[in-house]
Amino acid sequence: MNDNANSVQPKGTRRRELDAFDRKLLGELVVDATKSYVELGRRVNLSPAAVHERVKRLRRDGVIKATVAQLNPTAIGKSLLAFVHVDTTGHGGKERLRELAAFPEVEEVHTVAGDSCLLLKVRTRDSEGLEALLNVLYAIPGVTATRSYVVLSSHVERPVQAGVTMDWPFSVD
């Protein structure tokens, strides 16, 4: 067996630790990925060329997975946000449920620990849209129950953050 096999990293894994400049740069890109290298350099105190090289490396290493537009759900007619807990029998239902990614209403599908098997984040135009999606869920063999939680208002909704959180536990005084 090849002794170097342990050094092979799957695509999308980091090759080195993120430093403070990387974290600052990622924090700026999360807020607005359309900023120029000149503007990013000004904000993180690096030259535009250094910023460009870091962004290239962060993409290559899989730290930056994609550059996307964040859409206003109300503006595109998907104002109802809900989280749906799904119970299934065995694992067969889970495989079929992963196919729900084909539905544009399904934003996220997570296998979870706890009293549910899967957690879905969905956005629909209204309650009738949610009901239609639930009917699709119940048509999947192995689905035994769902529990839907409709969001009334969102206070924090953001992509993954590059910043480091303070050590836990902490006290709020």
Secondary structure as UniProt FT lines:
FT   HELIX           3..7
FT   TURN            11..12
FT   HELIX           20..31
FT   TURN            33..34
FT   HELIX           37..44
FT   HELIX           48..60
FT   TURN            61..62
FT   TURN            73..77
FT   STRAND          80..88
FT   TURN            90..91
FT   HELIX           92..98
FT   HELIX           99..102
FT   TURN            104..105
FT   STRAND          106..111
FT   STRAND          118..124
FT   HELIX           127..138
FT   TURN            141..142
FT   STRAND          143..150
//
